[in-house]
Amino acid sequence: MDNYVVMIGLEMHCEISETNTKVFSGAKNEYVDVPNSNVSAVDMAFPGVLPVVNKKAVEHALKISMILGCTQPEYMYFERKNYYYPDMPKNYQITQETKPIPVGIYGSLKFDCKGEEKTVRINNIHLEEDAASLDHYETFSTVNYNRAGVPLLELVTEPDIRSADEAVAFLETMRCIYQYAGISEADSRKGQIRCDVNVSIMEKGKDESDPKNWGTKVEVKNVNSFGGVRDAINYEIERQIELKENGTYDEMEQQTRRWDEDTFTTIFMRSKVDAIDYRYFVEPNIPKYKISNEWKESIRASIPKLANERKEIYMNEYGLSEYDSKVIVKDKSISDYYEETLKLGADPKISANWLTSVILGHLNKTETTINELFLTPNMLVDLMNMVSSGKISSKQSKEVMYKVLEEEKEPKVIVKELGVEQISDDKTIRDIVIPLLDEHPDLIEDHKKGKNTFDFFVGQVMKATRGKANPSLTSQIIREEMDKR
């Protein structure tokens, strides 16, 4: 690996989940487990049906192109990409080719990879319809058309990525943008994100700007997880280096392979020339239409605060560390949960500490999401208020929290069941302290001479109250009463 440079380009496919209907039909755009339940005549290409463009899907596509600094076209129109496959009933896909211009071209994305800022150029991003999903069994296959016609954004990068870690960091950043912009859940478990990976290698020391110096490009299709992307790239790098070392690399044809999650290898699918002839032509049933400047500006104005902007606010206004800020903004639902606690009056640092040290650990352990968490922001704030008001101690709050998460009961119920509510009443504690001091005048004199007898009195009060006395108030009262003597 030390003797080679790797060139990686990505084609990231992300379903737009935030529309009510599909991109060209009135069928519902929602994830369901029942096969073929969200399907219309348009999706199935019945005779005489016509597509109608979903305006919201176009808005989302333009929004993401603006976020990435792309150039938007003056007119919008679609093309037909012709091919036969069971997942596409029409035998063509309505899409946008790079010529004419899709919804955005020539942008870039800056992102962090292991503490180092990287930049990847965006070749284009375009809007198209997704295909159906296929499930393959030993002797047969099934087709689920729920996904057919779901609005899909395809983002094509320039080959600027140099490692598997960079590729995954890029994809994680893009997923974050899709979520924060309100475009997609970007949930790979629902098949909403898929990726094609292009990999080639070159010996170090050669001119990277000269395409002739790069080796044969290999495309790995339909990798369905970020972990799979990392593993597929690393495997393909090792495979190509091995071919280079044994002298057969130059004989390798440009090809398409698939990632096999069972064997952790890429498997040959077909050879591929520079451009497969899909016989693109303009979709005749969708007239091109002008994208007005007013519409563009309204879309631009609707772009919310993204993860990086929230991170800067958390660091500069709330005083969080860069690490904690990154952890919180990595998932929009986590960040939304945190911000809800702040709206309810929580201390920013204390709330962040609960989130990063206890709650996220529980989510990782149980493999659940924060949206499935029993503990609501209201409950967390209630628990923090119990500590700040002296009702329970900081140590007791941890015990209460774990019980809340384990038994799924509200904090106030757990506090009552455990009987850990602190005694914070001045008179109650003072009535214990005064007789105690009366019994030990000698220890008071020792304290005045510099000996540490103070802790003895605190311990006796705690013993008398079975640990329920407010430690801070107890110490204050003992000092007050000792000073009187």
Phi and psi in degrees as a GROMACS rama.xvg file:
@    title "Ramachandran Plot"
@    xaxis  label "Phi"
@    yaxis  label "Psi"
@TYPE xy
-63.1475  -22.1186  ASP-2
-94.6658  3.41336  ASN-3
-131.308  154.413  TYR-4
-109.879  139.288  VAL-5
-107.731  137.216  VAL-6
-116.978  121.9  MET-7
-127.295  131.784  ILE-8
-121.841  147.104  GLY-9
-119.792  146.334  LEU-10
-121.013  101.675  GLU-11
-97.4851  125.515  MET-12
-108.108  124.491  HIS-13
-131.286  124.273  CYS-14
-72.2285  136.682  GLU-15
-80.9228  112.347  ILE-16
-96.1519  -15.1493  SER-17
-93.3729  52.3699  GLU-18
-134.585  153.048  THR-19
-74.3033  -34.0344  ASN-20
-127.923  173.283  THR-21
-71.9649  175.867  LYS-22
-73.0861  -30.2263  VAL-23
-128.4  7.76218  PHE-24
-141.033  172.002  SER-25
-90.945  5.80344  GLY-26
-67.4836  149.03  ALA-27
-62.8214  139.872  LYS-28
-103.655  85.8301  ASN-29
-151.083  151.78  GLU-30
-82.5359  123.321  TYR-31
-134.947  154.101  VAL-32
-85.3666  -18.5494  ASP-33
-81.1663  116.471  VAL-34
-62.2205  144.532  PRO-35
55.8768  37.2065  ASN-36
-104.628  -19.9626  SER-37
-111.464  73.1113  ASN-38
-137.432  139.553  VAL-39
-121.876  173.153  SER-40
-62.2152  -32.7542  ALA-41
-66.1469  -43.6583  VAL-42
-59.9783  -34.6946  ASP-43
-91.2924  0.369013  MET-44
60.843  41.8425  ALA-45
-65.4159  152.775  PHE-46
-58.6401  136.472  PRO-47
86.8998  -4.74912  GLY-48
-80.1101  152.368  VAL-49
-129.81  142.025  LEU-50
-78.0797  147.854  PRO-51
-127.927  127.268  VAL-52
-73.1907  133.454  VAL-53
-80.8745  112.01  ASN-54
-61.3887  -38.9616  LYS-55
-63.5465  -38.0986  LYS-56
-63.659  -39.6321  ALA-57
-64.5498  -41.5953  VAL-58
-59.4362  -45.4066  GLU-59
-62.5665  -40.544  HIS-60
-64.2287  -42.9197  ALA-61
-66.3923  -36.8192  LEU-62
-62.397  -45.9173  LYS-63
-67.9171  -33.1056  ILE-64
-67.3794  -34.1333  SER-65
-68.9001  -42.2398  MET-66
-58.9862  -35.4377  ILE-67
-87.3582  5.3759  LEU-68
71.7532  25.2818  GLY-69
-80.3733  166.125  CYS-70
-93.2675  129.595  THR-71
-95.2641  149.883  GLN-72
-78.6655  163.935  PRO-73
-80.0415  -34.7263  GLU-74
-123.655  147.648  TYR-75
-110.318  127.603  MET-76
-152.806  165.664  TYR-77
-119.57  163.89  PHE-78
-128.761  164.641  GLU-79
-101.644  130.08  ARG-80
-107.676  110.546  LYS-81
-91.8075  123.308  ASN-82
-164.275  156.724  TYR-83
-104.433  128.243  TYR-84
-164.121  147.98  TYR-85
-60.0628  -21.7254  PRO-86
-84.5471  1.28025  ASP-87
-131.929  92.8933  MET-88
-57.7862  -32.6401  PRO-89
-73.9633  -16.1333  LYS-90
69.3034  17.214  ASN-91
-154.121  159.022  TYR-92
-114.574  134.317  GLN-93
-82.8654  119.34  ILE-94
-147.846  -167.361  THR-95
-133.407  124.165  GLN-96
-88.1753  161.69  GLU-97
-66.2188  -19.8556  THR-98
-130.1  108.153  LYS-99
-72.5861  174.974  PRO-100
-65.0865  131.732  ILE-101
-80.0128  -161.651  PRO-102
-67.9477  -18.3729  VAL-103
-163.358  141.25  GLY-104
-137  152.784  ILE-105
58.1977  60.7295  TYR-106
-112.661  -161.067  GLY-107
-160.863  161.117  SER-108
-135.887  125.348  LEU-109
-96.2933  137.618  LYS-110
-152.197  163.844  PHE-111
-97.7724  134.098  ASP-112
-132.449  105.334  CYS-113
54.1991  44.6333  LYS-114
83.0867  1.42993  GLY-115
-116.522  132.836  GLU-116
-78.7069  130.966  GLU-117
-120.71  155.136  LYS-118
-130.2  129.74  THR-119
-121.036  129.387  VAL-120
-77.7965  142.335  ARG-121
-99.6962  121.542  ILE-122
-73.1602  -50.8258  ASN-123
-166.314  162.133  ASN-124
-135.266  131.413  ILE-125
-137.991  159.285  HIS-126
-102.386  135.19  LEU-127
-152.658  178.529  GLU-128
-98.0344  142.214  GLU-129
-77.6404  160.544  ASP-130
-92.8471  170.163  ALA-131
-68.6996  169.327  ALA-132
-107.738  142.495  SER-133
-113.823  138.04  LEU-134
-118.016  125.323  ASP-135
-105.626  130.44  HIS-136
-117.578  -177.533  TYR-137
-62.2284  -41.1802  GLU-138
-121.062  -0.16412  THR-139
-158.053  168.751  PHE-140
-130.931  153.11  SER-141
-120.77  153.206  THR-142
-120.133  130.741  VAL-143
-115.251  113.749  ASN-144
-89.3336  7.26306  TYR-145
-57.2099  -36.7078  ASN-146
-81.4977  -18.4045  ARG-147
-63.2982  121.664  ALA-148
92.9595  -3.71759  GLY-149
-65.161  134.912  VAL-150
-62.6259  131.138  PRO-151
-128.888  132.03  LEU-152
-103.32  125.565  LEU-153
-108.492  120.996  GLU-154
-107.991  125.828  LEU-155
-113.963  122.094  VAL-156
-93.5125  161.534  THR-157
-76.0293  160.168  GLU-158
-77.9075  62.2098  PRO-159
-98.7158  -3.04586  ASP-160
-90.5428  138.315  ILE-161
-117.642  2.65546  ARG-162
-160.307  164.932  SER-163
-64.9225  -37.1188  ALA-164
-63.8479  -40.2726  ASP-165
-63.6431  -41.0738  GLU-166
-61.1392  -45.217  ALA-167
-67.9961  -40.0592  VAL-168
-62.2643  -39.4087  ALA-169
-61.4218  -48.683  PHE-170
-64.1039  -40.4683  LEU-171
-63.716  -38.9151  GLU-172
-66.0737  -42.2437  THR-173
-65.4901  -41.1136  MET-174
-59.0245  -42.3574  ARG-175
-60.3021  -42.9171  CYS-176
-64.1172  -45.497  ILE-177
-57.715  -42.1052  TYR-178
-69.247  -48.0467  GLN-179
-66.7098  -32.871  TYR-180
-77.6441  -4.61109  ALA-181
72.0241  29.9642  GLY-182
-97.4223  -38.911  ILE-183
-155.278  150.242  SER-184
-66.6197  -26.4157  GLU-185
52.4503  47.3777  ALA-186
-98.9463  110.383  ASP-187
-67.0915  -24.078  SER-188
-66.5723  -25.1314  ARG-189
-95.6435  8.10184  LYS-190
73.8491  19.6748  GLY-191
-82.7036  -13.4085  GLN-192
-128.885  129.319  ILE-193
-139.658  161.107  ARG-194
-145.414  139.027  CYS-195
-106.528  137.534  ASP-196
-119.786  130.092  VAL-197
-109.907  125.524  ASN-198
-130.667  134.694  VAL-199
-147.668  162.841  SER-200
-126.794  163.841  ILE-201
-149.769  145.398  MET-202
-66.9919  140.231  GLU-203
-63.564  147.589  LYS-204
99.7998  -17.7701  GLY-205
-84.7139  163.337  LYS-206
-73.5448  111.683  ASP-207
-68.941  -22.2077  GLU-208
-77.7669  -12.0163  SER-209
-94.8144  110.915  ASP-210
-57.178  -25.4369  PRO-211
-66.9006  -22.3029  LYS-212
-81.3419  -14.2366  ASN-213
-84.6386  149.988  TRP-214
-79.1119  -172.475  GLY-215
-69.0561  129.72  THR-216
-77.5788  134.258  LYS-217
-118.291  129.354  VAL-218
-102.802  128.991  GLU-219
-107.237  118.212  VAL-220
-90.7605  147.206  LYS-221
50.0272  57.4694  ASN-222
-85.8932  126.185  VAL-223
-101.422  4.9881  ASN-224
-147.97  156.562  SER-225
-68.1318  -35.2896  PHE-226
-62.8841  -38.2332  GLY-227
-65.0258  -37.5687  GLY-228
-61.1006  -46.8918  VAL-229
-60.2599  -47.7349  ARG-230
-66.6044  -40.4275  ASP-231
-64.2582  -42.8731  ALA-232
-64.1965  -47.8356  ILE-233
-62.5757  -39.1636  ASN-234
-65.4102  -44.5438  TYR-235
-66.1702  -36.128  GLU-236
-61.643  -48.4523  ILE-237
-62.7275  -40.7039  GLU-238
-63.5989  -44.126  ARG-239
-69.6814  -36.967  GLN-240
-64.1565  -40.1757  ILE-241
-61.7229  -41.1875  GLU-242
-63.9854  -38.2542  LEU-243
-65.0731  -43.1285  LYS-244
-68.389  -33.4226  GLU-245
-92.8331  5.46852  ASN-246
85.1943  10.003  GLY-247
-107.322  2.56666  THR-248
-62.8369  -42.9793  TYR-249
-66.1689  -18.7126  ASP-250
-84.1023  -12.4081  GLU-251
-70.323  130.947  MET-252
-85.829  156.906  GLU-253
-62.8778  133.015  GLN-254
-150.238  163.692  GLN-255
-112.397  132.517  THR-256
-126.265  168.101  ARG-257
-124.106  152.652  ARG-258
-90.0288  125.61  TRP-259
-101.853  110.586  ASP-260
-72.6455  -17.7662  GLU-261
-79.0829  -40.1072  ASP-262
-102.079  -6.56966  THR-263
54.8358  44.9171  PHE-264
-135.959  160.666  THR-265
-95.523  141.664  THR-266
-121.878  134.697  ILE-267
-60.5434  131.579  PHE-268
-109.146  -53.3267  MET-269
-163.466  158.626  ARG-270
-79.2642  158.23  SER-271
-144.804  130.843  LYS-272
-88.7427  -178.791  VAL-273
-61.5344  -34.1418  ASP-274
-147.61  113.71  ALA-275
-70.2763  138.248  ILE-276
-82.4756  96.8449  ASP-277
-90.8361  1.81301  TYR-278
53.48  55.8029  ARG-279
-61.4464  137.478  TYR-280
-152.098  159.536  PHE-281
-62.5605  133.529  VAL-282
-64.636  113.705  GLU-283
-73.6171  -18.1621  PRO-284
-91.7851  0.147998  ASN-285
-127.027  98.0886  ILE-286
-61.9099  144.481  PRO-287
-67.9143  149.879  LYS-288
-140.383  154.338  TYR-289
-81.1962  138.24  LYS-290
-98.0763  105.013  ILE-291
-71.3996  154.646  SER-292
-63.7396  -34.3046  ASN-293
-63.5825  -41.8582  GLU-294
-64.5724  -44.0554  TRP-295
-59.0174  -43.9119  LYS-296
-67.296  -36.4722  GLU-297
-67.1837  -36.1786  SER-298
-67.4346  -43.4103  ILE-299
-61.7579  -38.7405  ARG-300
-69.5154  -19.3669  ALA-301
-87.5399  -4.17568  SER-302
-68.4494  120.509  ILE-303
-81.7543  179.806  PRO-304
-65.8706  126.922  LYS-305
-92.891  -179.683  LEU-306
-57.6155  -44.9316  ALA-307
-63.1561  -38.432  ASN-308
-66.2084  -41.9295  GLU-309
-64.1728  -39.6715  ARG-310
-60.2188  -43.4084  LYS-311
-62.8814  -38.8807  GLU-312
-65.0915  -43.8139  ILE-313
-61.6687  -38.8708  TYR-314
-76.2641  -47.7469  MET-315
-83.7598  -33.9157  ASN-316
-99.9631  -32.926  GLU-317
-102.392  -10.0626  TYR-318
75.9585  20.7369  GLY-319
-76.5179  155.901  LEU-320
-71.2093  160.209  SER-321
-61.8419  -38.9209  GLU-322
-62.3396  -51.0723  TYR-323
-62.2317  -38.7487  ASP-324
-62.1532  -43.2919  SER-325
-63.1399  -43.0222  LYS-326
-60.6302  -43.126  VAL-327
-70.8168  -42.5632  ILE-328
-81.3005  -9.15432  VAL-329
-59.1496  -33.475  LYS-330
-121.653  123.04  ASP-331
-59.7556  -37.8497  LYS-332
-65.3092  -33.5694  SER-333
-67.3083  -45.8536  ILE-334
-63.3404  -40.763  SER-335
-63.1254  -40.8083  ASP-336
-60.9871  -46.3599  TYR-337
-60.3357  -46.272  TYR-338
-66.6195  -29.5841  GLU-339
-66.3329  -38.0459  GLU-340
-64.6338  -34.4632  THR-341
-68.1586  -37.9707  LEU-342
-62.3422  -27.9664  LYS-343
-88.0633  5.31254  LEU-344
97.2732  12.0175  GLY-345
-70.8533  150.554  ALA-346
-70.7984  126.313  ASP-347
-56.0921  -42.8014  PRO-348
-72.819  -41.7177  LYS-349
-65.6615  -42.583  ILE-350
-62.8545  -42.7414  SER-351
-63.2296  -37.7117  ALA-352
-65.1337  -43.5853  ASN-353
-59.9561  -42.2907  TRP-354
-66.2563  -48.8925  LEU-355
-78.9942  -30.275  THR-356
-93.6342  -30.9129  SER-357
-115.7  -53.8789  VAL-358
-66.5846  -47.5119  ILE-359
-65.4799  -33.8708  LEU-360
-63.0756  -39.7992  GLY-361
-65.8937  -41.5028  HIS-362
-64.1458  -40.9286  LEU-363
-66.0649  -41.0155  ASN-364
-66.0583  -40.7161  LYS-365
-92.3909  -4.50231  THR-366
54.6275  47.7508  GLU-367
-122.433  171.183  THR-368
-103.616  164.73  THR-369
-68.1776  -22.8376  ILE-370
-70.7625  -18.9072  ASN-371
-95.2786  -2.79564  GLU-372
-71.164  133.559  LEU-373
-66.7263  -37.791  PHE-374
-71.6954  111.031  LEU-375
-84.8183  164.207  THR-376
-55.2066  -37.6614  PRO-377
-59.2388  -43.2067  ASN-378
-66.4973  -41.1921  MET-379
-62.592  -42.5031  LEU-380
-64.9277  -39.1895  VAL-381
-58.0916  -42.7835  ASP-382
-65.3657  -43.3726  LEU-383
-64.13  -37.2073  MET-384
-67.2437  -33.5526  ASN-385
-62.1312  -37.4366  MET-386
-71.5268  -47.8196  VAL-387
-65.6409  -28.6812  SER-388
-87.5125  -5.27057  SER-389
85.0934  8.75645  GLY-390
-68.2181  -39.3689  LYS-391
-133.963  159.994  ILE-392
-84.9589  166.908  SER-393
-61.6166  -39.9312  SER-394
-64.4311  -43.2078  LYS-395
-65.7897  -30.9069  GLN-396
-63.2877  -33.4664  SER-397
-64.9354  -44.104  LYS-398
-61.3229  -42.561  GLU-399
-62.8531  -45.1736  VAL-400
-58.7097  -47.9292  MET-401
-62.3447  -36.2655  TYR-402
-68.3911  -38.3311  LYS-403
-60.0146  -46.956  VAL-404
-68.8716  -34.7759  LEU-405
-77.2222  -44.832  GLU-406
-100.493  -7.15027  GLU-407
53.9004  54.7442  GLU-408
-125.287  152.014  LYS-409
-64.1493  150.711  GLU-410
-53.6514  -41.9861  PRO-411
-65.2204  -31.5469  LYS-412
-69.9664  -43.9446  VAL-413
-63.4285  -42.601  ILE-414
-57.975  -42.8931  VAL-415
-67.372  -42.8936  LYS-416
-65.7064  -39.2512  GLU-417
-79.2749  -18.8406  LEU-418
64.5031  37.8491  GLY-419
-102.783  8.54154  VAL-420
-63.0617  128.827  GLU-421
-70.4814  150.619  GLN-422
-89.1911  111.605  ILE-423
-119.663  16.7474  SER-424
-86.8531  123.134  ASP-425
-57.0252  -47.0014  ASP-426
-64.1879  -42.3699  LYS-427
-60.8712  -46.326  THR-428
-69.77  -40.9749  ILE-429
-63.485  -35.4886  ARG-430
-65.9747  -21.2927  ASP-431
-87.6306  -39.6826  ILE-432
-67.572  -45.5686  VAL-433
-60.1951  -50.6751  ILE-434
-61.8742  -34.8622  PRO-435
-62.6169  -44.5992  LEU-436
-66.9989  -36.1957  LEU-437
-61.2289  -31.8223  ASP-438
-76.9995  -18.73  GLU-439
-132.817  60.656  HIS-440
-62.7224  -30.5383  PRO-441
-64.0538  -37.931  ASP-442
-71.0639  -29.0255  LEU-443
-66.3441  -42.6727  ILE-444
-63.961  -40  GLU-445
-60.7845  -40.3668  ASP-446
-61.9503  -40.6483  HIS-447
-68.3523  -24.7419  LYS-448
-85.6398  1.29169  LYS-449
103.406  -0.946297  GLY-450
-81.0542  148.268  LYS-451
-86.7154  89.6865  ASN-452
-109.174  -3.72769  THR-453
-60.9497  -42.9833  PHE-454
-63.055  -29.7634  ASP-455
-61.1914  -44.4891  PHE-456
-66.526  -40.909  PHE-457
-60.2111  -45.4851  VAL-458
-61.0155  -38.2103  GLY-459
-67.7232  -38.2272  GLN-460
-64.648  -42.9318  VAL-461
-62.9061  -38.8459  MET-462
-64.7338  -42.0615  LYS-463
-67.2559  -29.2559  ALA-464
-103.006  9.0953  THR-465
53.8866  41.1548  ARG-466
79.4329  7.87851  GLY-467
-91.724  -12.4974  LYS-468
-68.1757  138.067  ALA-469
-63.3342  115.57  ASN-470
-57.4815  -43.1142  PRO-471
-65.5939  -46.4898  SER-472
-66.2791  -38.2953  LEU-473
-59.5859  -47.6838  THR-474
-61.2148  -41.3464  SER-475
-62.7495  -44.9891  GLN-476
-67.4014  -41.1373  ILE-477
-60.8507  -42.8797  ILE-478
-62.7493  -44.9041  ARG-479
-59.1962  -46.9074  GLU-480
-71.5328  -32.6119  GLU-481
-69.9048  -35.8507  MET-482
-66.675  -23.6426  ASP-483
-76.6266  -11.7493  LYS-484
